[in-house]
């Protein structure tokens, strides 16, 4: 995408999507750098999912994170070895293990979230009032775009039948 497309008064939907993708990717990378917890992005995502949805079976974690069960098991083993999650056998099915975040895992997540928020706060504080107001509108739109209640859209439209 060119700079002209980014500054065009009425960018095409595709140009806007490409610009948004790039900006969100850069922001996500910068926020990941603020975590500095010695965890891979996948491990951190799993820990946050366990915090949000746990206790949950390892298989449910795999489903939620869209990773294979063996990968989820390895991640849980590493998080458990570090003391950030606890494993509890299911009382109903000994093949199932539930995973929950430990107090030290909760503290780690709180610290990471605080560092990311502090970094963003510093950046936002440097904006002028108009940019801060524009950002508030952008956040509302991003919330709308990422809302789980939005209908799913197809990534690639189906080819039309020309017959």
N, C-alpha and C positions, 0 to 999 in steps of 0.2 A: 504494500500500500504506500502511496506517496504522501508527502506532507500536505499536498494540495487537497487530497481526499479527506484528510483529518481535519482540515480547517475550512472545508467547503461549507457554505451556509446550509445546504441541503444535501448531505451525503446520501448515497444510495444505501439501502438496507445492508447490502453485502459489505460495502466499505465500513459502515458503522459496526457491523458484526466483527469484522477483522480488526478494527481499531480497539473495540471493547475486549476482544479475546487477548490481544497483545497486552493491553493495560492490566487486565485482571491477572494474566499469567505473571507479569512482572511484579505486581503487588503481592501475589501469593508467594513468589520466590523470596521477596524481601521479608515477608512475614515469617516464612520458614526459617530464614537466617536469624531472626530474632529469637526463635525457640531455643537454640543452642543447648539442647538437653542431652545430646549424645544419642538420640533416637533417630532412626530413619523416618522419613515421612509416613511410611506404611505403619510402622510401630506406633508413632504418635497418633495417627488417625484411628488405629485400633484401640488405643488407650482411651481416646476421647469418646469413641463409640461405646466402649464398656462403661465409661463414666455416665454417659447419657442414657444408655439402654439396659445396663446391667442390674443385677446379675443375669447373665444369659449363657446359654450353652455355646461351646466353641463353634459348633455348626451354624448357629444363628449369627455369630460374629462373622464367620466366613461369608454367609449370605449377605449380611448387611454391608460388609466391606467389598463385596464382589471379588473375593479371592478364593482359592481352593482351600479345602479343609486341612490338607497337610501344611499349607502356608500359614493358616490361622493357628494351627497347633504350634508351629515353630515360633511364631510371634508371641503367643501366650507363654511359651516356655521361657523366652528371653525376658518378657515383662515380669514373669513370676520370679525368675532368678534375681532380678534387680529389686524385687520387693514392691513393685508397683501394682501388682494384681494378686489376688488370692484365688485359688482353685478349690471348689467344693464339689464333692461327688453328689450326684442327684440321689435323693432318698428313694426314688421310684425306679431308677434305671441306672445300674452301676456302670453302664457304658457311656453315660452322659456326665460331663463335668461342667459345672457352672463357673463362670469367671466374673469376678467383681473387683472394683478398684479398692486398693488399700488406702489408709489415711496418707501414707507417703506418696502414693500415686495421685491422690487428690491434691496434695500440696504441690507436687510437681506440675500438674495441670494448671493450678491456680497461679503459680509462678510464671509459667510460660504465657498464659493469657495476660497476666499483668504486664509482662515485658512487651508483648505485642501491642497491647493497648497504649502503653506509655510511648512506644515508638510512633504509633499512629497519632497520638495526641500531640506530640512534638511537631509532627509534619502538618497537622491540621491547624495548630496554633500559628504557624507561619503564613497561613492563607489570609487574604483580605476578606472582608465581610461578604462581598459579592460571591467570591469563590466558595466560601463556607456555605452560603445559602444554596448555591448551585449543587454543592456536594450533598447537602441534605436531600435535594430533589433526586439526585442520582441514586442515593442509598434507597430511597423509596421505590424507584424503578427497579433496581437490582433485587430488592426484596420481592417485588412482583414477578420478575423474571424467574426467580429461583423458588417461588412458592410451590410446595408439593401439591397444592390443589389445582395448579394449572394443568390443562390437558396435555398429554404427551404429544410431541410433534415428531414427525419422521425426519430423520437426518437427510435423507435423499428422497425427493419426490418420486413416486412410481412413474415409469414411462407410460405415456399415453398409448392406448391401442389405436393404431391408425387404420385398422381393417374395417 
